[in-house]
């Protein structure tokens, strides 16, 4: 049963900064129950590290869940605006918004010299309430059958939780997308 579609784009500005954007258009019961979320992460890459500047999340059916994050790297602070309330929190030297973290993981995998061997890394994610630490591992290569054909991909799993698993694959032949 189709649940809808999503358009995800990564657009460079030509100055080392990017806009990573997701517009989801669910249909039927999924739209009625959940709504249509929108996410955007504006970030720059400096010395091989992603530095988020601004993050925005909104969902038409649940406007109270929407929020923005503005990062001030000189002060090591993040300003959160949610439901008209503003909070300012300290952040570590390296942290990501929850959407841009996908690109940070992608860059990490791209930087590995041998993706056939297990490798682990920790990523810090900032959201509207918390600063979370996640561990990911590269588990080697797998062949994936897709509508576009068989793709050799690198498997990346979240490994820090026994109850929440995430499995992702990036394809070197497709710019690690």
C-alpha positions in Angstrom: 0.0 0.0 0.0 1.6 3.3 -1.0 2.0 5.7 1.9 3.1 8.7 -0.1 6.3 10.1 -1.4 9.1 12.3 -0.3 11.5 14.7 -2.0 14.9 14.9 -0.4 17.5 17.3 -1.8 21.1 18.4 -1.0 21.8 21.7 -2.6 25.3 23.4 -2.5 25.6 27.2 -2.3 29.0 27.2 -3.9 30.7 28.4 -0.7 31.1 25.2 1.2 27.6 25.3 2.6 24.5 23.3 1.8 20.8 23.0 2.3 19.5 19.5 3.0 15.7 19.5 2.7 13.0 16.9 3.0 9.3 17.4 2.0 7.1 14.4 2.7 3.7 14.0 1.1 1.8 11.1 2.7 -1.5 10.0 1.2 -4.7 8.5 2.7 -4.7 7.4 6.3 -1.0 8.3 6.7 -1.7 11.9 5.9 -4.8 12.0 7.9 -3.2 10.5 11.0 0.3 11.8 10.8 0.4 14.8 8.5 3.1 16.1 6.1 6.4 16.8 7.7 9.0 19.3 6.4 12.7 19.3 7.5 15.6 21.5 6.5 19.2 21.6 7.7 21.4 24.4 6.6 25.1 23.6 7.2 28.6 24.2 6.1 31.6 21.9 5.9 34.8 23.2 7.5 37.9 21.1 7.7 35.9 18.0 6.8 33.4 18.6 9.7 29.8 19.5 9.2 28.8 22.6 11.1 25.0 23.1 11.3 23.9 26.7 11.1 20.1 26.3 11.2 17.6 23.5 11.5 13.8 23.7 11.0 11.1 21.0 11.5 7.4 21.5 11.0 4.4 19.2 10.5 1.1 20.5 9.3 -1.1 18.2 11.5 0.9 18.9 14.7 2.2 22.5 14.6 3.1 22.3 18.3 5.8 19.7 17.4 7.6 22.2 15.1 10.8 23.9 16.2 14.0 25.6 15.0 17.6 25.4 16.1 20.1 28.1 15.5 23.7 27.2 16.1 26.4 29.7 17.4 29.7 27.9 17.1 31.8 30.8 18.4 29.8 30.7 21.7 29.2 26.9 21.5 25.5 27.5 22.0 22.3 26.4 20.3 19.1 28.5 20.5 15.8 26.5 20.3 12.5 28.1 19.5 9.4 26.0 20.0 5.8 27.1 20.6 7.0 30.7 21.2 9.5 29.7 23.9 13.2 30.3 23.4 15.9 28.3 25.2 19.7 28.5 24.9 21.9 25.5 25.6 25.6 24.7 25.6 26.7 22.3 22.8 29.9 20.2 22.5 32.6 21.1 20.0 31.0 18.8 17.3 27.3 18.3 17.2 24.6 17.9 14.5 20.9 18.5 14.1 19.0 15.3 13.7 18.6 15.6 9.9 22.0 16.9 9.0 23.6 14.0 11.1 22.8 11.8 8.1 25.3 13.8 6.0 27.9 13.6 8.8 27.6 9.8 8.9 27.9 9.8 5.1 31.1 11.9 5.3 32.5 9.6 8.0 31.9 6.5 5.9 33.6 8.3 2.9 36.6 9.0 5.0 37.3 5.4 6.0 40.2 3.7 4.2 38.7 0.2 4.4 35.0 -0.1 4.5 35.1 -3.9 4.5 36.2 -3.9 8.1 34.1 -2.9 11.1 34.5 0.7 12.2 32.6 2.6 14.9 32.0 6.3 15.6 30.0 8.4 17.9 27.7 11.3 16.7 26.1 13.9 18.9 22.6 15.1 17.9 20.8 18.2 19.1 17.0 18.3 19.0 14.3 20.5 20.6 14.8 19.0 24.1 18.0 16.9 24.3 21.5 16.4 23.2 21.9 12.7 22.4 25.0 10.5 21.8 24.6 7.8 19.2 27.1 5.1 18.1 27.2 3.8 14.5 29.2 1.0 13.0 30.2 0.2 9.4 29.4 -3.5 9.1 30.9 -4.2 5.6 29.5 -4.5 2.1 26.2 -6.0 1.0 24.5 -6.4 -2.4 21.1 -4.7 -2.5 18.4 -5.5 -5.0 16.7 -2.2 -6.0 14.4 -1.2 -8.8 17.5 0.4 -10.4 19.3 -2.9 -10.3 21.8 -4.5 -7.9 23.9 -2.1 -5.9 27.0 -2.7 -3.9 26.4 -0.8 -0.7 28.1 -0.3 2.7 25.9 -1.2 5.7 25.8 1.3 8.6 23.9 0.4 11.8 23.1 2.3 14.9 24.6 0.1 17.7 24.0 2.1 20.9 20.5 0.8 21.7 19.1 -2.7 22.2 15.5 -1.4 21.6 16.0 1.1 18.7 17.8 -0.1 15.6 18.6 1.7 12.5 20.0 0.1 9.4 21.3 2.3 6.5 23.2 1.6 3.4 25.4 4.0 1.3 26.5 3.2 -2.2 30.1 4.3 -3.2 29.0 4.1 -6.9 26.3 6.7 -6.1 28.4 9.2 -4.3 27.7 7.4 -1.0 24.0 8.3 -1.2 
